[in-house]
């Protein structure tokens, strides 16, 4: 789907939208992260798997927002989902937040195809004055035309409500006859996130979960005490414990003979 060129979805599990060519490009090197290799996010995996399997089966399913702390596995979970389900007819289109204005046209081109599509937007959030979320709203819930049954939106974000929240927004809220009436800015912030029927939260790892992630990456290391000591020191130097930190520790120390 590049210009007027046909796009072969039968052999393409994932694609990315390129604004300058106004079309899709097949993902050439799909991240190989596997579903069973992820640790510390069992609850989120189970919920995402159920929703995705219902979607693939043509049963009622939701758009999904994965939100929370950075580096906790949100994007990795989506990548693992592609590897797990693409042979069952799942296809994924990654669209940058700044290109969401093109979303209705993208959906028009795929709504009649015999595949199930996830439109994936990574690290999605909107600043004051941005209008891309309006195109997103129309795909999430439709307007005059219902949204297509073979398309769902999965997004990751560090913001629960996808839009900035200011103290002044709360100050503009009003109370009348004992009822609280949120300011229009708050209503706008919450209304977008509300369109994602399934919202999965991600938090920084506890030390126990972080070390479990490290152990999964170093299955053959016998000196766990030394491994854990160095892993904790590494996380402390970065100021955060999460799956990304565990991966970075692995890249730096894999093959180190000092671990035994």
Secondary structure per residue as TSV (DSSP state, phi and psi in degrees):
chain	resnum	aa	ss	phi	psi
A	1	X	-	360.0	58.4
A	2	X	B	-113.8	107.4
A	3	X	T	65.1	-121.3
A	4	X	T	-103.1	8.6
A	5	X	B	-76.9	142.4
A	6	X	-	-69.6	153.5
A	7	X	-	-121.8	124.3
A	8	X	-	-90.2	93.3
A	9	X	G	-74.9	-18.0
A	10	X	G	-64.8	-26.9
A	11	X	G	-117.2	11.7
A	12	X	-	-125.6	107.4
A	13	X	S	-76.2	-24.9
A	14	X	E	-151.4	151.8
A	15	X	E	-146.4	161.4
A	16	X	E	-121.9	145.4
A	17	X	E	-85.9	129.7
A	18	X	E	-113.1	114.6
A	19	X	T	-65.2	-37.7
A	20	X	T	-71.6	-25.8
A	21	X	T	-100.5	-1.3
A	22	X	T	49.3	48.1
A	23	X	E	-166.8	-176.9
A	24	X	E	-98.0	147.8
A	25	X	E	-124.2	131.2
A	26	X	E	-62.5	140.8
A	27	X	-	-72.6	117.9
A	28	X	S	-83.8	-35.1
A	29	X	S	-126.5	86.1
A	30	X	-	-68.6	131.1
A	31	X	-	-56.8	131.0
A	32	X	-	-89.3	10.2
A	33	X	-	-56.3	133.0
A	34	X	-	-103.5	149.9
A	35	X	G	-54.9	-45.6
A	36	X	G	-77.7	-6.2
A	37	X	G	-87.7	-10.3
A	38	X	-	-81.4	140.3
A	39	X	-	-129.9	152.8
A	40	X	S	83.1	0.4
A	41	X	-	-132.2	40.1
A	42	X	H	-59.3	-42.1
A	43	X	H	-61.9	-44.8
A	44	X	H	-67.7	-39.2
A	45	X	H	-60.9	-45.5
A	46	X	H	-62.2	-43.5
A	47	X	H	-67.9	-41.5
A	48	X	H	-67.9	-39.2
A	49	X	H	-62.5	-44.7
A	50	X	H	-62.1	-45.0
A	51	X	H	-65.2	-42.6
A	52	X	H	-67.9	-39.3
A	53	X	H	-67.5	-35.6
A	54	X	H	-65.7	-40.4
A	55	X	H	-61.6	-45.6
A	56	X	H	-64.6	-30.3
A	57	X	T	-84.9	-0.3
A	58	X	T	77.5	16.1
A	59	X	S	-91.8	164.3
A	60	X	-	-55.6	134.2
A	61	X	-	-149.4	165.9
A	62	X	-	-112.5	157.4
A	63	X	-	-71.5	151.3
A	64	X	E	-126.9	133.1
A	65	X	E	-115.5	120.4
A	66	X	E	-104.3	112.1
A	67	X	E	-128.7	154.2
A	68	X	E	143.2	-161.1
A	69	X	S	-60.7	149.0
A	70	X	T	-67.2	149.0
A	71	X	T	70.1	18.5
A	72	X	S	-101.3	8.8
A	73	X	S	107.6	8.7
A	74	X	H	-62.4	-54.2
A	75	X	H	-68.5	-38.3
A	76	X	H	-61.6	-35.2
A	77	X	H	-65.3	-39.2
A	78	X	H	-66.0	-43.5
A	79	X	H	-62.3	-42.2
A	80	X	H	-65.0	-33.8
A	81	X	H	-62.7	-41.2
A	82	X	H	-59.7	-46.7
A	83	X	H	-65.4	-31.1
A	84	X	H	-79.3	-33.5
A	85	X	H	-117.0	-2.3
A	86	X	G	-66.6	-28.9
A	87	X	G	-72.7	-11.9
A	88	X	G	-97.4	11.8
A	89	X	T	102.7	3.7
A	90	X	E	-80.6	134.1
A	91	X	E	-127.3	145.9
A	92	X	E	-126.2	134.6
A	93	X	E	-119.1	118.2
A	94	X	E	-90.8	127.9
A	95	X	-	-126.1	125.7
A	96	X	-	-66.3	149.9
A	97	X	G	-54.7	-39.1
A	98	X	G	-71.0	-11.8
A	99	X	G	-104.8	8.8
A	100	X	G	-63.8	-18.9
A	101	X	G	-61.8	-22.8
A	102	X	G	-88.1	-1.5
A	103	X	H	-58.9	-43.7
A	104	X	H	-58.7	-38.4
A	105	X	H	-69.0	-39.1
A	106	X	H	-61.2	-45.4
A	107	X	H	-66.0	-37.3
A	108	X	H	-57.1	-34.8
A	109	X	H	-78.8	-15.5
A	110	X	H	-117.5	-8.1
A	111	X	T	-65.6	-21.7
A	112	X	T	-105.8	7.5
A	113	X	S	-83.7	153.5
A	114	X	S	-83.2	37.3
A	115	X	S	-128.1	163.7
A	116	X	E	-104.9	124.6
A	117	X	E	-111.4	133.2
A	118	X	E	-104.3	121.3
A	119	X	E	-88.8	118.2
A	120	X	E	-109.6	125.2
A	121	X	E	-122.1	115.4
A	122	X	S	-91.7	139.0
A	123	X	S	55.4	52.7
A	124	X	-	-88.2	131.2
A	125	X	-	-161.8	160.9
A	126	X	B	-129.7	137.4
A	127	X	-	-92.0	166.9
A	128	X	T	-59.4	130.8
A	129	X	T	95.5	-14.3
A	130	X	-	-74.7	146.0
A	131	X	-	-116.2	-0.9
A	132	X	H	-59.6	-26.4
A	133	X	H	-67.0	-19.9
A	134	X	H	-67.9	-39.9
A	135	X	H	-65.7	-37.2
A	136	X	H	-63.6	-42.9
A	137	X	H	-57.7	-41.6
A	138	X	H	-66.1	-31.7
A	139	X	H	-79.7	-33.6
A	140	X	H	-67.5	-42.1
A	141	X	H	-129.4	-2.4
A	142	X	-	79.8	173.7
A	143	X	S	-131.3	-108.6
A	144	X	S	-70.0	-35.0
A	145	X	S	-101.2	134.7
A	146	X	-	-64.2	149.2
A	147	X	-	-66.0	149.1
A	148	X	-	-66.3	147.0
A	149	X	T	-73.9	-19.2
A	150	X	T	-100.2	18.4
A	151	X	E	-133.2	131.5
A	152	X	E	-131.6	155.3
A	153	X	E	-108.2	125.4
A	154	X	E	-116.2	126.2
A	155	X	E	-132.7	149.3
A	156	X	E	-114.3	149.7
A	157	X	E	-160.7	151.5
A	158	X	S	-83.2	-13.7
A	159	X	S	-104.8	130.1
A	160	X	S	-64.4	-39.5
A	161	X	S	-101.1	4.1
A	162	X	S	71.0	-12.6
A	163	X	B	-127.4	154.4
A	164	X	-	-64.9	145.5
A	165	X	-	-120.5	128.3
A	166	X	-	-117.8	149.4
A	167	X	H	-57.4	-36.1
A	168	X	H	-62.4	-28.7
A	169	X	H	-62.7	-40.3
A	170	X	H	-69.7	-34.6
A	171	X	H	-66.2	-24.0
A	172	X	T	-85.9	-2.6
A	173	X	-	-70.3	153.9
A	174	X	E	-129.3	153.9
A	175	X	E	-116.6	132.1
A	176	X	E	-140.6	123.2
A	177	X	T	54.2	39.4
A	178	X	T	81.3	-3.1
A	179	X	E	-102.7	140.8
A	180	X	E	-90.3	128.9
A	181	X	E	-114.6	106.5
A	182	X	-	-61.6	151.2
A	183	X	-	-64.7	157.9
A	184	X	H	-59.2	-34.8
A	185	X	H	-62.9	-40.4
A	186	X	H	-68.0	-41.8
A	187	X	H	-58.3	-41.0
A	188	X	H	-66.7	-40.7
A	189	X	H	-63.0	-47.4
A	190	X	H	-74.6	-32.2
A	191	X	H	-64.1	-34.6
A	192	X	H	-68.7	-50.0
A	193	X	H	-62.1	-33.2
A	194	X	H	-62.7	-21.3
A	195	X	T	-74.9	-10.3
A	196	X	-	-93.0	105.7
A	197	X	S	-66.3	-28.3
A	198	X	E	-115.5	118.1
A	199	X	E	-119.5	120.4
A	200	X	E	-111.5	125.8
A	201	X	E	-97.2	144.1
A	202	X	E	-128.2	136.4
A	203	X	-	-128.5	159.7
A	204	X	-	-56.8	145.4
A	205	X	-	-72.0	144.7
A	206	X	-	-69.9	165.5
A	207	X	H	-61.9	-37.7
A	208	X	H	-61.3	-46.5
A	209	X	H	-68.3	-38.7
A	210	X	H	-59.5	-44.2
A	211	X	H	-69.7	-29.8
A	212	X	H	-63.8	-40.5
A	213	X	H	-64.1	-40.7
A	214	X	H	-64.1	-44.7
A	215	X	H	-60.1	-37.4
A	216	X	H	-65.5	-28.8
A	217	X	H	-84.2	-20.6
A	218	X	-	-121.9	62.4
A	219	X	T	-66.9	-21.7
A	220	X	T	-100.6	3.8
A	221	X	-	-79.9	127.5
A	222	X	S	-90.6	-31.0
A	223	X	-	-88.5	76.3
A	224	X	H	-64.8	-33.5
A	225	X	H	-62.1	-46.4
A	226	X	H	-67.5	-39.8
A	227	X	H	-59.3	-47.6
A	228	X	H	-65.8	-38.1
A	229	X	H	-62.3	-44.7
A	230	X	H	-70.1	-36.1
A	231	X	H	-65.9	-40.3
A	232	X	H	-66.9	-40.7
A	233	X	H	-62.6	-41.0
A	234	X	H	-63.6	-45.6
A	235	X	H	-65.2	-37.6
A	236	X	H	-63.9	-38.9
A	237	X	H	-65.7	-28.2
A	238	X	H	-90.0	-18.8
A	239	X	T	80.0	16.1
A	240	X	-	-156.8	142.4
A	241	X	-	-112.4	114.5
A	242	X	S	-159.2	-179.3
A	243	X	H	-63.4	-35.6
A	244	X	H	-64.1	-41.4
A	245	X	H	-62.5	-41.3
A	246	X	H	-61.3	-41.7
A	247	X	H	-64.2	-41.6
A	248	X	H	-66.8	-37.4
A	249	X	H	-61.9	-42.1
A	250	X	H	-61.6	-45.6
A	251	X	H	-62.3	-31.3
A	252	X	H	-83.6	-32.9
A	253	X	H	-117.3	-0.3
A	254	X	T	-61.8	136.4
A	255	X	T	85.9	-1.4
A	256	X	-	-69.6	119.7
A	257	X	G	-70.6	-14.9
A	258	X	G	-68.7	-16.1
A	259	X	G	-84.9	-14.5
A	260	X	-	78.9	360.0
